[in-house]
Amino acid sequence: MAKKVAILLVVSLISSAMLFSGTLSGYLTERMGWTYIASGSDVEMSIYPPEGVCALADERIFYGQIRIGDSTVNIAIMNVEPPILWIDSDYDGCFLNDIPMKGQYRGAVINESRAYKFSQQLRVEYLSNGNSSYMTQDIEIHAILPKKEGVEVDYLLMSRREGLLEVDGELIEIALFPTAPDGLAEKIDEVFIGIDLDRDGSIDMVHKNHELFEATSVIRINDKNYRVSEISRDGRKVTFEQVDEDAQNRPLLKKGSIAPLFEARDVFGETFSMSDYLGNPIIVVVTSKTPLEVFTGGFPCATDDCEDTGREEKRLRSLLSELVAWNEYSAKPDVELLWLYSGGEISSADSLDEYSWLHLIADKSVVELYSTPLSNGMFLISKDGKIEYLDDYVLQAGDGSIPTCPVFRIPTFGITSYIWFREFVFDK
């Protein structure tokens, strides 16, 4: 409690002294956990150590470097089962001073390779105008050991910053999520901003997409529109400037709220209006997978022993199969499926155009209505246009023996799924 009061006092004093008309300043003083799992940043590994780094006397060891902030971190990994990792955490170029870590087994991946995880905290330097600041970063390193010689390594930064923003004399919680591989926050186009707009004391980066923004967005706060103008290199200060532009705030998505309607062109170039389909139950799916690759099983790990990221594909394939059976072999009301594609390039060939109830849309503004930059999702909309159920596919980091897995609350398998579909179609 004393710590919180101290933070409030510091922010109030600094903000009052520095704010001028049309500008807001937020100060992010605390480190927060970061449970979003994305594809890691690859590390180039070699049998030769980087210049100035002492080699370990074992031919099974591979060397690499990770750039975080303004620090270059040397790593070494021994290709054994389980693998052994050294991190040069004191930056002296010598691994003998560092405690070796044994990898935690995560499971088999493609081509019978094996995946391992290492977790560590590092003190990282950030330079700004010739001055140094330091931050403790939680880092997670993943290693894949193929049966061939060598290893594949990537890493994730698992901690970010949170703090307070003063708006019209009120202190609002904010959070900063840099996604650049080096974790630098000043790269505004690679930063997400979280703002506690509903003042409930938390920022939910998954379920409250109305509180999470790209830093380049125009954000409406207390009836005024702002855009981030500057972020310090280490993410400890963020400055907003008032702008005369339309805000890009998204609607609140929760059970019972009115689903946002939209008009857009589908991948066939035809105009699609969501309001035309009210009166039938509607399922909105947001995913980076195309219907074609999901339905045909044309994706990695399409069997029952899928690990982690394959679960979304399995789940979507089950949903499609259920809808095919329901809409083609039942005389009951149709169910419309809006497939909002959040991935890269796509064409009409990626659709399942023989199914008229599947509408494939890749319009970015529409996708953003129903998703955060950090997760995909599923929304079940009743005949009168209300959100009856919502779900997400974001991968949550597990602790210890708890596996990394998606959070699923909508059944799409077996008899439970059939009963649930029947209830949704008839009662909603």
Secondary structure, DSSP 4 states (H G I P E B T S, - for coil): -HHHHHHHHHHHHHHHHH--TTEEEEEEEEEEE--B--PPEEE--BSSPPTT-PPPS-TTEEEEEEEETTEEEEEEEE-SSS-EEEE-TT-SS-GGGS--EEPEEEEE-GGG-EEEEEEEEEEEEEEETTEEEEEEEEEEEEEEE-SSSS-EEEEEE-EEEEEEEEETTEEEEEEEEE-STT--TT-GGGEEEEE-TT-SS---TTT-GGGEEETTS-EEETTEEEEEEEE-TTSSEEEEEE-SS---PPPP--TTSBPPP-EEE-TTS-EEEGGGGTTS-EEEEEESS-HHHHHTT-SS--STT--TTHHHHHHHHHHHHHHHHHHHH--S---EEEEEE-SS---GGGS-TT-TTEEEE--HHHHHHT-BTTB-EEEEE-TTSBEEEEEE-PEEPP-TTSPPEE---S--SHHHHHHHHHHHHHH-
